Amino acid sequence: MFSMQYGFDFPETFDIDTVRQRAVEIGPRFDALPGLRYKGFLVSERTAQAPARYSPFYLWEDLGGMQSFLSSAAFQALVDKYGRPVVDQWLPLAHRQADDAAATTPRHATQEIAAVGDAQNIGELQVRAAARVRELAALPGFHTAIAALDASTWRQALTVFWTSPPEASWGRMYEVPYFSRPARPPQS
């Protein structure tokens, strides 16, 4: 597995509802995207601390699916509309889905991104990430979590999808107007 994310911040005058509507409109196209495990269309309103943001999050089965998407007409259309984004690429440290994840749809997401210190042992970071993901999985409304590492910038991210708003808030809060999860062939 391999995850990626990019984002666009919008000025105060931008109507973020247009992004929500577009996510619902184009989301089903991603349900047939080869190599994609899931995509959350993450949207957040402007707050006193941050501008409105569109920041889709992808989990790929392999790098080939991601590469195909980045070279596709669909990604070029996004570039033409908003500009070429920086694409963060994350190596999974821990991943977990609720037992009923296939039958439910997340409508909210939280995300924390933090620097990894120079002295941080990556093995210990992975152990702590797995423990945190297990703790989150016990909370009401939990759907999916992925803790990941960007080894090019030495940042860690924890992205959690929720079927209902989480009881506690941490990191950035997002709405998920569409959650795409292509059907995967059965494992043989």
Secondary structure, 3 states (H helix, E strand, C coil): CEEEECCEEECCCCCCHHHHHHHHHHHHHHHHCCCEEEEEEEEECCCCCCCEEECCEEEECCHHHHHHHHCCHHHHHHHHHHCCCCCEEEEEEEEEECCCHHHCCCCEEEEEEEECCCCCCHHHHHHHHHHHHHHHHCCCCEEEEEEEEECCCCEEEEEEEECCCCCCCCCEEEEEEEEECCCCCCCC
